[in-house]
Amino acid sequence: MGKRQISDPPNLKKYGVPFYSVAWIPQHLIKSRQIQTADDSSDFDHNSVLSTEPESESATKAESEPVSVTGNYLLFTGGGGAGRSGIPNALVIAHFDIASNSLSSQAVFKLGTDSELPYRMALQSQGDGLICAMETPKVCRWFDWDYQNKSSEIHKLSLKMSDKVLTQLEDVGQQLALAFNNDGTTLAAGGEDGNIRVFKWPSMEVILNESNAHSSVKDLHFSSDGKLLASLGSGGPCRVWDISSSMVLSTLPNENRETFSSCRFSQTNDKTQVLYIAAMTDKGGSILTWNTQTWERMGSKHIIRDAISAFNVSADGKILACGTPSGDIVIVNSTNMRIQTMIKKAHLGIVTALAFSPDSRALASVSMDSSARVTIIEEKKTNGGLSLWIAVFIILLAIAAYFLQKGLEK
């Protein structure tokens, strides 16, 4: 008899698109209290969503009807590129039910982008829409939330390519990193050519345009107050920019042949503002920590032997997450920098992006194997070690009392 095939867990789904980016859709965009997902919608054509037929070259199109939504929704972007491989390029929306720890078995909405591969994206937090950096062609596109039945109690959540042209990001080459600040008033873009551009949103007034920031930009991240921007480049140091002055505030060197891959601002339990950098060191994947007041390196913690292909930090600063080229997910407690959970082979391919839910309760991960996964963050009980010590102390007291009694009897 052959081996019985093990089915995927409900929190892991494949949507027919190799994914490069993931984001949680802000809750204020989801106004309906009535749940209607792809799993239970009788008039929804599931087959049209996951079709792997080559996209029509006529126009960008949505392959599903807008859906009435509530709860937790995620947006994924990716695709097979410009070739005729039959793998679509698309923006995909899926629903996650935290009570059952399950992703919708089908995408609830999918917007095909024809031959254009949406490689990187950034959501504007106030609901204006989102920007995607296309790999083919090397342009940036803006997408609007397409609200249907605005006067109705039920909101229909979907996307459409905008007529808005981002002139300042035309003919600037491939953008490898995109980021909005927390309140959505500033947009940063980092190019394959090493150029960093920062704009006021939505006016697109230029704040910073530095052509020699890095040899090639890998990652960008704003501080929580939006005053600082961290940028990483291929093979070089991390630079921290002061947005108000458009100047470099600090340059953080990579020592001992460290290779920086991702950067995230956060804070520790005592409210110390820090900058985390995921790096490949001589020991393997590590997380480096800098104090954002003194810009001194606070520590370097080796996490895994593998490289770190994706990195993120929860909104509350308590959890760090790493993804690896082998498909593993590693969840780290920021207090002691120890591994809290490791999920081996969470994906069958390289983990390309990670995103925590706004409440820090769940972690979304995506891979080039066309899979998306949501991992619930389990709170570790801290009283276990204390209980053990209390038990040991009671046993020692009992032993001491026994020998004391024996001594008195003599």
Salt bridges, closest charged atoms under 4 A:
GLU55 OE1 - LYS61 NZ 2.94
GLU57 OE2 - ARG84 NH2 2.31
GLU63 OE1 - LYS110 NZ 3.81
ASP114 OD1 - LYS61 NZ 3.89
GLU116 OE2 - ARG141 NH2 2.61
GLU205 OE2 - LYS200 NZ 3.72
ASP219 OD2 - ARG264 NH1 2.93
GLU255 OE1 - ARG297 NH2 3.96
GLU258 OE2 - ARG297 NH1 2.88
ASP328 OD2 - LYS344 NZ 3.23
ASP359 OD2 - ARG361 NH1 3.97
